[in-house]
């Protein structure tokens, strides 16, 4: 581990260290990357007027579009994105799933890794995409605003599509499932953070289109339309950018072959339904092998059944439509020859008219389909699963409450309390200082060492999945009292960490998509009910478990994961349901430096805005370093 003195080097020494790291990295990238390209974008964040559902709404977007621009890179490329903030909101951009190897400074979490980009300011993100292929995405990492500030980040193999470990598709299509809000998103976030009424979206979307299930004075909203050619294969790069809902996606008369998830290749898995939670990505092949016609692409949100609180959930749909001509020449491989008579007859119903064929969807309260989908995912290649475990954590994901005024209050359905989300009975408190945690950690100038440590386990054991705890009542009220703190957990460099995430029934029965920044997680096993090490460890897949950046912990169930803490820096771990994140289901993981230069976090990049501690001024890093040295 680097000493404290190394954190207060003079500018010249700091520059020398940065140069040494740059040389090491240059040698590494020269060997690995060869002719890697530099990809550059400018993101202009502003508010535009959009009219849907008969109402004009100010929506915060990038470059005037929803979803925002897709970024296409080849593995090994370097990426530069200039963010110009012309909106009235503080903004950061998180590159969801990008490992940011030795580059925590570009991770984009306000007051965790950087100061937010204030209105009329700009900030440049620079990062490399190394050792990853597949579908990731980018989004704002400020409460609720990722609903409209998001886009795809597609990483292609360095040898082109011909090197995919599955049949080369004829076309690749991003499919982003999201929300449309008529409410002011920043205001909705403030209301939730302060324990007031929950707010909900007005519609769901596919690639920004609401679809014909929604209308304005009887006129259907525009639908997303995917034009296909008979016999061709399409790689759908599916992203759930929604705030609150896991979605089921189906296309009438067609099947998916899942080949990737969270930018990792998956053993090909054929299914007629995809389950995708907020934060997750799924790559799936679809062959246009139905009779010519129009077929609905339906995204249906699921939610926990009663006695869980039922919230507004909106199904949306787009259309997959074939070109107008079809002949045997379009089906040289006889793709239609093995399709059942009943299936063909169902497709014929919609192929001759204007009304698309609709798929039969799961029930909105069907959570088993999600469990089966995620349980069927295995890694295409043998996964290197660390056998030695250095640290074990049992993380209980729950709801609780704190008193609005004073130390005591009536629990249950009373306005004396504020509802919060917790990990091991602690709700994450956003840092209250003026220095981001990463800066305080790097320079040893803050109080990171004095912050609350994420406990290894909850303060008490109980029947975590007892459905009697879902409604307000005496049974759950005993478990409600919680507290808020800026929770951190330190790991030595290279430590192998095993975590079991346990969902609870306290005031809810939700699943929980848990996302870890800066690292991938190996999903060893999952199940319903309470985790029991005596029997459940035997279920661990130690051969080809899926590797993901977002793990969906099943409704009233558990998931066991391992990861190697080998990327030094300060990393956010949180639930990707926005209401859980806003209410505090989060923690900060600090990975210490390793013993060498190329296992230690480099200094902040040039012109990285840093708070220097006087008069609220933001200064470029060279002036802040001089200030810190003089101090």
PyMOL commands that set and color helices and strands:
alter all, ss='L'
color gray80, all
select helices_A, chain A and resi 5-8+11-33+104-106+145-147+161-163+185-193+328-331+341-351+368-375+437-443+448-450+467-469+474-480+533-539+578-582+597-599+621-630
alter helices_A, ss='H'
color red, helices_A
select strands_A, chain A and resi 38-52+55-62+71-74+78-85+93-96+122-128+134-140+150-156+171-180+203-206+215-216+219-220+225-228+233-240+246-251+256-261+264-271+274-276+281-287+294-302+316-322+391-403+417-423+426-428+483-485+488-491+495-503+512-516+521-528+547-548+550-553+557-565+569-575+586-591+610-611+618-619
alter strands_A, ss='S'
color yellow, strands_A
deselect
rebuild
show_as cartoon
